[in-house]
């Protein structure tokens, strides 16, 4: 072989390498954890919120040169992760830097040598405009040896992010029902630290972070969508016993890592109201229809939606049954148009008779609830229905079962609207996994 022939052969080698690299498939992302951003702090319905006046003295000023260490539980694990930060309800640009993902040890302390730096477009900092969101670059998680590692099941991530300067009004999810941690104002970027001393303040809410995705080939995202009963009101702080949590564990026990179950519930949320959330934020956040694209359609590889919602439309919004059913029909229409092949399951509303929560407990609302449940079971627009009414209803009183009433987080008798841990166990146990995950029939 002559010199020119050898040179030509070796010159072609990098090109072959490039061709192989270009042929590599794109990462297969699924949502591993979500929390629907619903308003500017402090508008919302947190549970067991500690005093925040020392950590966040002014809602208008927001965070000031300080670090959030947000504790989240991925439903599925992959070797690569990314985070989504939201300034959806901010009034000024927010600059985030010093972001890290680590494995929680206990409290705000991390497992040594697990903390990984997060970048955005290859840079350490990113500025997010009001109303916008940003996805990070993929981050290698070296402690994840395989997605189905049982030693990682129900372990928690610590996502640390520093707010440079003043954030202004903060986008948040009020009802985390989980403890996260904050540094003091003007304490700087502390996300690289593994120890807990720099994070003296606690919160039971999540700020700015609204999604963590993982690369898990072949898996898909299952979205549970709804109001406070999906958000977990009445369940246990740090217990991970909302009905979507328990349902997710059932799914993994039966089906392995084929699905990741995430929670897009908001306490107080409605299907069709309020009409103008941007002008006057309310604790329940924007309507389900207004947030449907961001909270369901825009998530990666969604295969199923389990929807439980409507009682707040009746008890808070004063809506007619027809208005809410029309809203549900519209939501289903949008989902099917945006996500070909999506499987949609609607759940019946749990009992609210004699509830101490607003007007939810009146006989008039009970009549609407029953009419709405009849629509859910007979409309034929869903791929299936889930009966949450029967396992939580005391047929003798028409109320939530007595054993499902006492609040699991803060104690007391409960409000006869939100189930406790026992109620959520009953709800999750009533879901027919074979029906939900059966091979779909051809729709006409």
C-alpha positions in Angstrom: 0.0 0.0 0.0 1.4 3.4 -1.0 1.8 6.4 1.2 -1.1 8.3 -0.4 -3.4 5.2 0.0 -2.5 4.9 3.7 -3.0 8.6 4.3 -6.4 8.4 2.7 -7.4 5.4 4.8 -6.3 7.0 8.1 -7.9 10.3 7.1 -11.2 8.5 6.7 -11.2 7.1 10.3 -12.4 10.2 12.0 -15.2 10.6 9.5 -16.3 7.0 10.3 -16.2 7.9 14.0 -18.3 11.0 13.4 -20.9 8.9 11.5 -21.2 6.5 14.4 -21.6 9.4 16.8 -24.3 10.9 14.7 -26.1 7.6 14.5 -26.4 7.4 18.3 -30.0 7.6 19.4 -31.3 10.6 21.4 -31.5 10.1 25.1 -34.9 8.7 26.2 -36.1 11.0 28.9 -39.0 10.4 31.3 -40.2 12.5 34.2 -38.9 11.1 37.5 -40.4 13.8 39.8 -42.6 16.8 39.3 -44.4 19.5 41.3 -46.7 21.8 39.5 -45.7 25.5 39.9 -48.8 27.3 40.9 -48.2 30.8 42.0 -46.0 33.4 43.6 -45.0 32.7 47.2 -46.9 32.9 49.6 -50.1 32.3 47.6 -50.9 28.7 48.1 -52.0 26.0 50.6 -48.9 24.6 52.4 -49.1 22.0 55.1 -47.2 22.3 58.4 -45.1 25.2 57.1 -42.4 26.4 59.5 -41.9 30.0 60.2 -40.1 31.5 57.1 -39.7 35.2 58.2 -36.0 34.7 58.9 -35.2 32.8 55.7 -37.5 34.8 53.4 -38.2 38.1 55.1 -40.0 39.7 52.1 -42.2 38.0 49.5 -41.8 41.0 47.2 -38.0 40.8 47.5 -37.9 37.0 47.5 -34.7 35.1 47.8 -31.5 37.2 48.2 -28.2 35.7 47.3 -29.0 32.4 49.0 -29.2 28.7 48.3 -32.1 26.3 48.3 -31.5 22.6 49.0 -34.7 20.9 47.7 -35.3 17.3 48.7 -37.3 15.2 46.1 -38.0 11.5 45.6 -37.6 10.3 42.1 -40.1 7.6 41.1 -37.5 6.1 38.7 -33.7 6.3 38.4 -31.5 6.6 35.4 -27.8 7.2 34.9 -28.4 10.7 33.7 -30.7 13.4 35.1 -31.7 17.0 34.3 -33.7 19.6 36.2 -36.3 22.2 35.2 -36.3 25.5 36.9 -39.4 27.8 36.7 -39.9 31.5 36.9 -43.5 31.1 35.7 -45.0 33.5 38.3 -42.0 35.9 38.7 -42.1 39.5 37.8 -38.4 39.9 37.1 -35.6 37.8 35.6 -34.0 35.4 38.1 -30.4 34.3 37.8 -29.6 30.8 39.0 -26.1 29.4 39.5 -24.2 27.0 41.8 -26.6 24.2 41.0 -25.9 20.6 42.1 -27.6 17.3 42.3 -26.6 14.9 45.1 -27.9 11.9 47.0 -29.5 12.9 50.4 -28.0 11.3 53.4 -30.2 12.8 56.2 -31.6 16.3 56.6 -29.7 18.6 54.4 -26.5 16.5 54.5 -25.4 14.6 51.4 -23.9 11.2 50.9 -20.2 12.1 50.4 -18.9 12.3 46.9 -22.3 12.2 45.2 -22.8 15.9 44.6 -22.7 16.6 40.9 -22.5 20.0 39.2 -25.4 21.1 37.0 -24.9 23.3 33.9 -27.2 25.1 31.5 -26.1 25.2 27.9 -22.6 24.4 29.2 -22.5 27.3 31.6 -22.7 27.4 35.3 -25.4 30.2 35.4 -28.6 30.9 33.6 -31.1 33.8 33.7 -34.7 32.9 33.4 -37.2 35.6 32.2 -40.5 36.1 33.9 -43.0 33.5 32.8 -40.3 31.2 31.5 -38.7 27.9 32.4 -35.3 26.3 31.6 -34.0 22.8 31.4 -30.5 22.0 32.5 -27.9 19.9 30.6 -27.8 16.2 31.3 -25.9 15.3 34.5 -24.2 12.0 35.0 -25.2 10.3 38.3 -22.2 8.0 38.9 -23.9 6.2 41.8 -26.7 4.9 39.5 -25.3 1.6 38.2 -28.6 0.4 36.7 -32.1 2.0 36.6 -33.7 -0.9 38.6 -31.2 -0.9 41.5 -33.4 -1.8 44.5 -31.0 0.1 46.8 -32.1 3.4 45.1 -35.8 2.8 45.3 -37.4 5.6 47.4 -34.0 7.2 48.0 -34.1 11.0 47.7 -32.2 13.6 45.7 -31.0 16.9 47.1 -31.2 19.5 44.3 -29.3 22.6 45.4 -29.6 25.9 43.5 -28.3 29.4 44.3 -30.3 32.6 43.5 -27.9 35.3 42.5 -29.0 38.7 43.7 -32.7 39.2 44.4 -35.3 36.9 42.8 -38.4 39.1 43.3 -41.7 37.1 43.7 -40.9 33.4 43.8 -42.5 30.6 41.8 -43.3 27.7 44.2 -45.3 24.6 45.0 -46.7 25.1 48.4 -47.8 21.7 49.5 -44.6 19.6 49.3 -45.4 17.6 52.4 -41.7 17.1 52.5 -38.9 19.0 54.3 -36.4 21.0 52.2 -33.7 23.4 53.4 -32.6 27.0 52.9 -29.5 29.0 53.6 -29.7 32.4 55.2 -30.2 35.5 53.0 -27.0 36.9 51.5 -25.0 33.8 52.4 -23.9 33.1 48.9 -23.6 30.0 46.7 -23.4 26.9 49.0 -24.7 24.1 46.8 -21.3 22.4 46.6 -21.2 21.8 50.3 -22.0 18.3 51.5 -22.6 19.1 55.2 -25.7 20.5 56.7 -24.4 23.6 58.7 -25.1 26.1 55.9 -28.8 25.2 55.6 -30.4 26.1 59.0 -33.9 26.9 57.8 -36.6 24.4 56.8 -39.6 24.6 54.5 -42.4 22.2 53.5 -42.6 23.7 50.1 -40.6 23.5 46.9 -39.3 26.7 45.2 -38.4 27.2 41.5 -37.7 23.5 40.9 -40.7 21.9 39.1 -39.3 18.8 37.4 -36.5 16.2 37.5 -36.1 14.0 34.4 -34.1 10.8 34.1 -32.8 8.8 31.0 -34.5 5.4 31.2 -34.7 3.6 27.8 -38.1 2.1 27.1 -39.9 3.7 30.0 -42.7 6.2 29.9 -44.3 8.9 32.1 -47.6 8.4 34.0 -49.0 11.7 35.1 -51.4 11.9 38.1 -53.3 15.2 37.7 -55.6 17.0 40.0 -56.2 19.0 43.1 -55.4 18.6 46.8 -56.4 15.0 47.1 -53.8 14.2 44.5 -51.4 16.7 46.0 -51.7 14.7 49.2 -53.5 16.9 51.8 -54.0 14.9 55.0 -51.2 12.4 54.3 -47.9 12.2 56.3 -45.2 14.8 56.1 -42.1 13.1 54.7 -44.1 9.8 54.5 -44.5 9.7 50.8 -48.0 8.2 51.2 -50.1 10.3 48.9 -52.2 8.0 46.6 -49.9 8.6 43.6 -46.9 7.5 45.7 -48.5 4.3 46.8 -49.8 3.7 43.3 -46.3 4.2 41.9 -44.8 1.6 44.3 -47.5 -0.9 43.2 -46.6 -0.2 39.6 -42.9 -0.9 40.2 -43.6 -4.0 42.2 -45.7 -5.4 39.3 -44.1 -3.9 36.2 -40.6 -2.9 37.1 -39.2 0.2 35.6 -41.5 0.4 32.5 -43.3 3.4 34.0 -42.5 6.5 36.2 -45.5 7.9 38.1 -45.3 11.6 38.8 -47.7 14.0 40.7 -49.1 17.2 39.2 -51.7 17.9 41.9 -52.3 21.4 43.3 -54.2 22.0 46.6 -57.3 23.9 45.7 -57.1 23.4 42.0 -60.1 23.5 39.7 -60.9 22.2 36.2 -62.2 25.5 34.7 -61.5 28.3 37.1 -60.4 30.9 38.0 -61.0 32.9 34.8 -58.0 35.3 35.1 -55.4 33.8 37.4 -52.6 36.1 36.2 -54.5 39.2 37.3 -55.4 37.8 40.7 -53.5 34.7 41.9 -55.5 32.4 44.2 -54.2 29.5 46.4 -55.4 26.8 44.0 -53.3 28.0 41.1 -54.3 28.3 37.4 -57.1 26.0 36.2 -56.3 22.5 35.0 -57.1 23.6 31.4 -54.7 26.5 31.7 -51.8 24.4 33.0 -52.5 21.2 31.0 -49.8 21.9 28.4 -47.1 22.8 30.8 -47.9 20.1 33.4 -48.8 17.2 31.2 -48.3 17.7 27.5 -44.8 19.2 27.7 -43.4 16.4 29.9 -41.3 13.7 28.1 -42.8 10.5 26.9 -46.2 10.6 28.6 -48.2 7.4 28.1 -50.9 7.7 30.8 -52.9 10.4 32.6 -54.9 9.7 35.7 -57.1 12.6 36.5 -59.0 13.3 39.7 -60.6 16.8 39.9 -63.8 18.7 40.1 -64.9 19.1 43.7 -63.3 22.6 44.1 -65.2 23.7 41.0 -68.4 23.0 42.9 -67.4 23.9 46.4 -65.2 26.9 45.7 -66.0 28.0 42.2 -69.8 27.6 42.3 -69.7 26.0 38.8 -72.5 23.9 37.3 -72.0 20.2 36.6 -72.3 21.0 32.9 -69.5 23.6 33.0 -67.1 21.2 34.6 -68.0 18.2 32.4 -67.5 20.5 29.4 -64.1 21.4 30.8 -63.1 17.8 31.2 -64.2 17.0 27.6 -62.0 19.9 26.4 -59.1 18.6 28.4 -59.4 15.1 27.0 -59.7 16.6 23.5 -56.4 18.6 24.0 -54.6 15.6 25.5 -55.5 13.3 22.6 -54.6 15.9 20.0 -51.2 16.6 21.6 -50.1 13.1 22.7 -51.1 10.4 20.2 -52.0 7.2 21.9 -52.2 8.6 25.4 -54.3 6.6 27.8 -56.7 8.7 29.9 -58.3 7.5 33.1 -60.8 9.7 35.1 -61.4 9.0 38.8 -64.7 9.5 40.6 -64.7 12.2 43.3 -64.3 11.0 46.9 -67.0 11.9 49.5 -67.3 15.5 50.8 -70.7 15.5 52.6 -70.6 17.4 55.9 -67.1 18.6 55.2 -65.8 21.5 57.2 -64.1 22.9 54.2 -66.0 25.8 52.8 -69.3 24.9 51.1 -67.9 21.5 49.9 -70.0 19.6 52.5 -73.5 20.9 51.7 -76.3 18.7 50.2 -76.2 20.9 47.1 -72.6 20.1 46.4 -73.2 16.4 47.2 -75.9 16.4 44.5 -73.4 17.9 42.0 -70.7 15.4 43.1 -73.0 12.4 42.4 -74.1 13.8 39.1 -70.5 14.4 38.1 -69.5 10.9 39.1 -72.3 9.5 37.0 -70.9 11.5 34.0 -67.4 10.0 34.6 -68.7 6.5 34.7 -71.0 6.8 31.6 -69.5 9.4 29.2 -67.3 6.9 27.3 -64.7 9.6 26.5 -62.0 8.0 28.7 -59.9 4.9 28.2 -61.2 3.8 31.6 -62.4 5.0 35.0 -61.1 4.6 38.5 -63.5 4.3 41.4 -62.2 6.3 44.3 -65.7 6.9 45.7 -66.6 3.4 46.8 -63.5 2.6 48.9 -63.7 5.9 50.8 -67.5 6.2 51.2 -69.3 5.3 54.4 -72.7 4.2 52.9 -74.5 4.7 56.2 -73.6 8.4 56.5 -72.7 9.4 53.0 -69.5 10.9 54.4 -65.8 10.0 54.1 -65.2 6.8 56.2 -64.5 7.6 59.8 -61.1 5.8 59.8 -60.1 7.9 56.7 -60.7 11.3 58.4 -58.1 12.1 61.0 -55.2 14.2 59.5 -52.0 12.2 59.3 -49.7 15.2 59.3 -51.0 17.7 61.8 -53.3 15.6 63.8 -56.9 16.5 64.7 -60.1 15.1 63.4 -59.6 16.1 59.8 -62.1 18.0 57.6 -64.2 15.1 56.1 -62.9 16.0 52.7 -59.2 15.0 52.5 -58.4 11.4 53.2 -55.5 10.5 55.5 -52.9 7.9 55.0 -55.4 5.0 55.4 -57.7 6.6 52.9 -54.9 7.1 50.3 -53.9 3.5 50.8 -57.5 2.4 50.0 -57.6 4.7 46.9 -54.3 3.5 45.5 -55.3 -0.1 46.2 -58.5 0.3 44.3 -56.7 1.0 41.0 -56.8 -1.9 38.6 -53.3 -2.1 37.2 -54.2 -4.6 34.6 -56.9 -2.3 33.2 -54.7 0.8 33.3 -51.7 -0.8 31.7 -53.5 -3.2 29.3 -52.7 -3.0 25.6 -55.0 -0.3 24.3 -57.9 -1.2 22.0 -58.1 0.6 18.7 -60.2 3.8 19.2 -62.9 4.5 16.7 
